[in-house]
Amino acid sequence: MSTANPPRRDTEIRQPQLGPLGWARWVWRNLTSMRTALFLLLLLSVAAVPGSIFPQRTIDPGRVGDYLVDNPTTGPWLDRLGFFNVYTSPWFSAIYLLLLVSLIGCIIPRSRLHWHAIRSRPPRAPARLDRLAAHTTFTYAVPPAEALAAASTALRRRRYRVHSHDESSVSAEVGFLRETGNLLFHVAICVVIVGVAVGHLFGWRGDVIVTEGETFGFKYDLNIRQADAFGQIEHRGQQWEVYGALNLGTTTFWRTGFFRNGLFADNSEGDSEKQSFFTYGLKGGATYKINGRHYVTANAVFMTRPPVARSVYVSPRTRDEVIAAVWPEAVGEGVSEQAIDALVRRLRDRLAEIDADHQYLVTVRGHGFRLDNPIE
């Protein structure tokens, strides 16, 4: 008699194979988990540390050049790894984008579930409370309807959401404000991350390297071009000597700015409008000889001169329209900054004699003065 051996069963557990869609879902679920978001936030803070240790090209390119010269071995390698451009490096941007995707993927489903939970009613109370690990039983000698009304009132005072599914029970729940605050916190983090990214993409910042002897904020030249012609005629006699002279001239000057001032972006850089002045002068004189030792001499002169170039511009570092707007008749003579300060000081003194408690003439930095006249 022979018996056949039963087939051996394979005791190894075989898990189902994940296809491309399954792996994509697994990656997405792990990426959008709160644990991954916290890990990426910690990793982002650690990745930002080199930006505080090593000089950055966007802030001080001169120090980066000095570091590369002083460290010829490690400097090029750090430069290849992006340690001098930490906040724009590919690895920092990858952490940045992964954190943003993780937070958005975590916030959207949780917000949807939280919204449905807020709008839904509290769940029905279980029929057997002894199945719950945490429960308490009280006995009152009152009708059931009165007991349910008292319980509902007490729960509402403690900010519970209360609902009665039937006449023998009441359901209440609380704790939505905590989840709301948690979601708002994560939304605020996303807003900060997006704001920083938008600022780097569409914002701008100005940096300038100023060496010793140079100026920052203003740099300009005053160009002056002059031409003069002079002629004189004279007559000498035994008793009379007469002469006459004529002087003709032209003066042109303009300002060339080498720095664009942010307050006066339209008229601070480049060549300004040329100011031209025509000048002339007349001079004459006569001498009468009484004798060989006594003379009578008379001379007269009338002449015009161009203004000093620096005095025509109230603020040569920025603009030249103040004189033309406030003192149009003084363009040919020029008004210095000292003259304006003296006039403003005298005006303030006069106003202080009338009302010492209020400053009517207020200095607006970078623009001029403003009259502050309160309306009573």
C-alpha positions as CSV (number, residue, x, y, z in Angstrom):
1,M,0.0,0.0,0.0
2,S,1.4,3.3,-1.0
3,T,0.4,6.8,-0.1
4,A,1.1,9.9,-2.1
5,N,2.8,12.9,-0.3
6,P,0.5,16.0,-0.1
7,P,1.8,19.0,-2.1
8,R,3.8,21.4,-0.1
9,R,2.3,24.8,0.3
10,D,4.5,27.9,-0.1
11,T,4.4,29.6,3.2
12,E,6.1,32.8,1.9
13,I,3.8,35.8,1.8
14,R,3.6,37.5,-1.5
15,Q,2.6,41.1,-1.6
16,P,0.9,42.6,-4.6
17,Q,3.1,44.3,-7.1
18,L,2.9,48.1,-7.3
19,G,2.7,49.5,-10.8
20,P,3.7,53.0,-11.9
21,L,0.4,54.4,-10.6
22,G,0.7,52.7,-7.3
23,W,4.2,54.0,-6.8
24,A,3.1,57.4,-7.7
25,R,0.3,57.2,-5.1
26,W,2.8,55.9,-2.5
27,V,5.2,58.8,-3.1
28,W,2.4,61.4,-3.0
29,R,1.0,60.1,0.3
30,N,4.4,60.1,1.9
31,L,5.3,63.5,0.5
32,T,2.0,65.1,1.7
33,S,2.2,63.6,5.2
34,M,2.7,65.9,8.2
35,R,5.9,64.0,9.2
36,T,7.5,64.7,5.8
37,A,6.5,68.4,6.0
38,L,8.1,68.8,9.4
39,F,11.2,67.0,8.2
40,L,11.5,69.2,5.1
41,L,11.0,72.3,7.2
42,L,13.9,71.2,9.5
43,L,16.0,70.3,6.4
44,L,15.3,73.8,5.0
45,S,16.5,75.5,8.1
46,V,19.7,73.4,8.2
47,A,20.3,74.1,4.5
48,A,20.1,77.8,5.1
49,V,23.0,77.7,7.6
50,P,25.8,77.9,5.0
51,G,24.2,81.2,3.8
52,S,25.1,82.7,7.1
53,I,28.6,81.2,7.3
54,F,29.9,81.8,3.8
55,P,29.7,85.2,1.9
56,Q,27.0,85.4,-0.7
57,R,27.5,86.8,-4.2
58,T,24.1,88.5,-4.1
59,I,25.1,90.5,-0.9
60,D,28.9,91.0,-1.1
61,P,30.6,89.8,-4.3
62,G,33.8,91.4,-3.1
63,R,34.1,89.2,-0.1
64,V,33.4,86.1,-2.2
65,G,36.3,87.0,-4.5
66,D,38.6,87.5,-1.4
67,Y,37.5,84.2,0.0
68,L,38.3,82.4,-3.3
69,V,41.8,84.1,-3.4
70,D,42.5,83.2,0.3
71,N,41.3,79.6,-0.1
72,P,42.4,78.3,-3.5
73,T,41.8,74.7,-2.6
74,T,38.4,74.6,-0.9
75,G,37.0,77.8,-2.4
76,P,36.4,76.4,-6.0
77,W,34.8,73.3,-4.6
78,L,32.5,75.3,-2.4
79,D,31.7,77.5,-5.4
80,R,30.8,74.4,-7.5
81,L,28.4,73.2,-4.7
82,G,26.7,76.5,-4.6
83,F,27.8,77.6,-1.1
84,F,28.3,81.2,-2.3
85,N,24.8,81.3,-3.8
86,V,22.9,79.2,-1.3
87,Y,19.4,80.7,-1.7
88,T,19.5,80.3,-5.5
89,S,21.3,77.0,-5.6
90,P,19.4,73.9,-7.1
91,W,19.6,71.9,-4.0
92,F,18.1,74.7,-1.8
93,S,15.4,75.3,-4.4
94,A,14.5,71.6,-4.5
95,I,14.0,71.5,-0.7
96,Y,12.0,74.8,-1.0
97,L,9.7,73.4,-3.7
98,L,9.3,70.0,-2.0
99,L,8.3,71.8,1.2
100,L,5.7,73.9,-0.6
101,V,4.2,70.9,-2.4
102,S,4.1,68.9,0.8
103,L,2.3,71.7,2.7
104,I,-0.2,72.3,-0.1
105,G,-0.8,68.6,-0.5
106,C,-1.3,68.3,3.3
107,I,-3.5,71.3,3.7
108,I,-6.0,70.8,0.8
109,P,-7.3,67.3,1.9
110,R,-7.3,68.2,5.6
111,S,-9.2,71.4,4.8
112,R,-11.8,69.5,2.9
113,L,-12.3,67.0,5.6
114,H,-12.4,69.7,8.2
115,W,-15.0,71.7,6.3
116,H,-17.2,68.6,6.0
117,A,-16.8,67.9,9.7
118,I,-17.8,71.4,10.6
119,R,-20.9,71.2,8.4
120,S,-22.0,67.7,9.5
121,R,-23.9,67.0,12.7
122,P,-22.4,65.3,15.7
123,P,-22.5,61.5,15.5
124,R,-25.3,59.6,17.2
125,A,-24.6,58.7,20.8
126,P,-23.8,55.0,21.3
127,A,-26.6,52.8,22.7
128,R,-24.2,51.1,25.2
129,L,-21.8,53.6,26.8
130,D,-20.0,50.8,28.7
131,R,-18.3,49.9,25.5
132,L,-16.4,53.2,25.6
133,A,-13.2,53.3,27.5
134,A,-14.0,56.7,29.0
135,H,-17.5,57.2,30.2
136,T,-19.4,58.3,33.3
137,T,-22.8,57.4,34.5
138,F,-25.1,59.7,36.6
139,T,-28.6,59.0,38.0
140,Y,-31.1,61.8,38.5
141,A,-34.7,61.7,39.7
142,V,-36.0,63.9,36.9
143,P,-37.9,63.2,33.7
144,P,-35.8,62.2,30.7
145,A,-36.8,65.3,28.7
146,E,-35.8,67.6,31.5
147,A,-32.5,65.8,31.9
148,L,-31.7,66.0,28.2
149,A,-32.6,69.8,28.2
150,A,-30.3,70.4,31.2
151,A,-27.4,68.4,29.5
152,S,-27.8,70.4,26.3
153,T,-27.7,73.7,28.1
154,A,-24.6,72.7,30.1
155,L,-22.8,71.5,26.9
156,R,-23.7,74.7,25.0
157,R,-22.3,76.8,27.8
158,R,-19.0,75.0,27.3
159,R,-19.1,75.7,23.5
160,Y,-20.1,72.2,22.4
161,R,-22.0,71.6,19.2
162,V,-25.2,69.9,20.4
163,H,-27.7,67.9,18.4
164,S,-30.4,65.4,19.4
165,H,-30.9,62.5,17.0
166,D,-33.8,61.1,19.0
167,E,-35.8,61.8,22.2
168,S,-33.6,59.6,24.4
169,S,-30.1,61.0,23.7
170,V,-28.1,64.1,22.9
171,S,-24.8,64.3,21.0
172,A,-22.1,67.0,21.4
173,E,-18.6,67.5,20.1
174,V,-15.9,70.2,20.3
175,G,-12.3,70.7,19.1
176,F,-12.8,72.2,15.7
177,L,-11.1,75.5,16.6
178,R,-7.8,73.6,17.3
179,E,-7.8,72.1,13.8
180,T,-8.7,75.5,12.3
181,G,-5.8,77.2,14.0
182,N,-3.5,74.4,12.8
183,L,-4.6,74.8,9.2
184,L,-4.3,78.6,9.4
185,F,-0.7,78.1,10.7
186,H,0.2,75.9,7.7
187,V,-1.5,78.3,5.3
188,A,0.6,81.2,6.8
189,I,3.8,79.2,6.2
190,C,2.8,78.7,2.6
191,V,2.0,82.4,2.1
192,V,5.5,83.2,3.5
193,I,7.2,80.7,1.3
194,V,5.3,81.9,-1.8
195,G,5.9,85.6,-0.9
196,V,9.7,85.0,-0.6
197,A,9.7,83.2,-3.9
198,V,7.7,86.0,-5.6
199,G,10.0,88.6,-4.1
200,H,13.1,86.8,-5.5
201,L,11.5,86.4,-8.9
202,F,9.9,89.7,-9.5
203,G,11.6,92.0,-6.9
204,W,14.9,93.8,-7.1
205,R,17.5,95.1,-4.9
206,G,20.4,97.5,-5.5
207,D,23.9,96.9,-4.5
208,V,26.9,99.1,-5.1
209,I,30.6,98.8,-4.3
210,V,32.0,102.1,-3.2
211,T,35.8,102.4,-3.0
212,E,37.8,104.8,-1.0
213,G,37.5,108.3,-2.4
214,E,34.2,107.7,-4.2
215,T,30.8,109.0,-3.2
216,F,27.5,107.1,-2.9
217,G,24.1,108.6,-3.6
218,F,25.4,111.4,-5.9
219,K,28.1,111.9,-8.4
220,Y,28.0,114.7,-11.0
221,D,30.0,117.2,-13.0
222,L,29.3,120.8,-13.8
223,N,30.3,121.6,-17.4
224,I,31.0,125.2,-18.3
225,R,31.6,126.6,-21.8
226,Q,32.6,130.2,-22.2
227,A,33.5,132.5,-25.1
228,D,34.5,136.2,-24.9
229,A,35.3,138.9,-27.4
230,F,36.9,142.2,-26.4
231,G,37.5,145.3,-28.5
232,Q,38.8,148.8,-27.6
233,I,39.4,152.0,-29.5
234,E,41.2,155.1,-28.2
235,H,42.3,158.5,-29.3
236,R,45.2,160.5,-27.9
237,G,45.5,164.2,-28.4
238,Q,47.5,167.0,-26.8
239,Q,44.8,167.8,-24.2
240,W,42.3,164.9,-24.6
241,E,42.6,161.2,-24.4
242,V,39.4,159.2,-25.0
243,Y,38.8,155.4,-25.2
244,G,35.9,153.1,-25.5
245,A,35.7,149.3,-25.1
246,L,33.1,146.6,-25.8
247,N,33.0,143.1,-24.3
248,L,30.7,140.4,-25.7
249,G,30.5,136.9,-24.2
250,T,28.4,133.8,-24.0
251,T,28.3,131.2,-21.2
252,T,26.7,127.8,-21.3
253,F,26.7,125.2,-18.5
254,W,24.9,122.0,-17.8
255,R,25.0,119.3,-15.2
256,T,26.1,115.7,-16.0
257,G,24.9,113.1,-13.4
258,F,26.6,109.8,-13.1
259,F,24.2,108.4,-10.5
260,R,20.4,107.9,-10.7
261,N,18.8,109.1,-7.6
262,G,15.6,107.2,-6.6
263,L,13.8,110.3,-5.5
264,F,14.5,112.1,-8.8
265,A,14.8,109.3,-11.3
266,D,13.8,111.5,-14.2
267,N,16.4,114.3,-13.9
268,S,19.3,113.0,-11.8
269,E,21.3,110.9,-14.3
270,G,22.7,112.1,-17.6
271,D,23.0,115.5,-19.1
272,S,20.6,118.1,-17.9
273,E,19.1,121.0,-19.9
274,K,21.8,123.5,-21.0
275,Q,21.6,127.0,-19.6
276,S,22.9,129.7,-21.9
277,F,23.6,133.3,-21.0
278,F,24.6,136.2,-23.3
279,T,26.7,138.9,-21.6
280,Y,28.0,142.2,-22.7
281,G,29.9,145.1,-21.2
282,L,30.6,148.8,-22.2
283,K,33.4,150.9,-20.9
284,G,34.5,154.4,-21.7
285,G,36.7,157.1,-20.3
286,A,38.3,160.4,-21.0
287,T,41.3,162.3,-19.6
288,Y,41.7,166.1,-19.8
289,K,45.2,167.5,-19.4
290,I,45.2,170.8,-17.7
291,N,49.0,171.0,-17.8
292,G,51.9,168.6,-17.6
293,R,51.2,167.9,-13.9
294,H,47.4,168.1,-13.4
295,Y,44.8,165.8,-15.1
296,V,41.1,165.3,-14.9
297,T,40.0,161.7,-15.5
298,A,36.5,160.2,-15.8
299,N,35.6,156.5,-16.4
300,A,32.3,154.7,-16.7
301,V,31.5,151.0,-17.1
302,F,28.3,148.9,-17.5
303,M,28.5,145.2,-17.8
304,T,26.6,142.0,-17.2
305,R,27.9,138.7,-15.9
306,P,26.6,135.1,-16.0
307,P,25.5,133.5,-12.8
308,V,27.8,131.1,-10.9
309,A,26.9,127.6,-12.2
310,R,26.7,126.1,-8.7
311,S,24.3,128.9,-7.5
312,V,21.8,128.3,-10.3
313,Y,21.1,124.8,-9.2
314,V,19.5,124.8,-5.7
315,S,20.7,121.2,-5.3
316,P,23.3,120.3,-8.0
317,R,23.3,116.7,-6.8
318,T,19.7,116.2,-7.9
319,R,17.8,118.7,-10.0
320,D,17.5,122.3,-11.2
321,E,13.8,123.0,-11.4
322,V,13.5,124.7,-8.0
323,I,14.8,128.0,-9.1
324,A,12.6,128.1,-12.2
325,A,9.5,127.2,-10.2
326,V,10.0,129.4,-7.2
327,W,12.2,132.2,-8.4
328,P,11.7,132.4,-12.2
329,E,13.2,135.9,-12.2
330,A,16.3,134.7,-10.4
331,V,17.5,132.1,-13.0
332,G,19.9,134.5,-14.4
333,E,21.3,135.4,-11.0
334,G,21.2,132.1,-9.2
335,V,20.0,131.3,-5.6
336,S,22.3,129.4,-3.3
337,E,21.3,126.8,-0.7
338,Q,22.5,129.2,2.0
339,A,20.1,131.9,0.8
340,I,17.2,129.5,0.8
341,D,18.1,128.3,4.3
342,A,18.3,131.8,5.5
343,L,14.9,132.7,4.0
344,V,13.3,129.6,5.5
345,R,14.8,130.3,8.9
346,R,13.5,133.9,8.9
347,L,10.0,132.8,7.8
348,R,9.9,130.2,10.6
349,D,10.9,132.8,13.1
350,R,8.1,135.1,12.0
351,L,5.6,132.2,12.1
352,A,6.8,131.2,15.6
353,E,6.1,134.7,16.8
354,I,2.4,134.3,15.8
355,D,2.0,130.7,16.9
356,A,4.8,129.0,18.8
357,D,2.9,125.7,19.3
358,H,2.7,124.7,15.7
359,Q,5.3,124.3,13.0
360,Y,3.8,125.6,9.8
361,L,6.8,125.1,7.5
362,V,7.8,121.4,7.5
363,T,10.9,120.1,5.9
364,V,10.3,117.1,3.5
365,R,13.5,115.2,3.1
366,G,14.6,114.9,-0.5
367,H,11.8,117.2,-1.8
368,G,11.8,120.6,-0.1
369,F,9.3,122.2,2.2
370,R,5.6,121.8,2.9
371,L,3.2,124.3,4.4
372,D,1.2,122.7,7.2
373,N,-1.7,125.0,7.9
374,P,-4.3,123.4,10.2
375,I,-8.0,124.3,9.4
376,E,-9.8,125.4,12.4
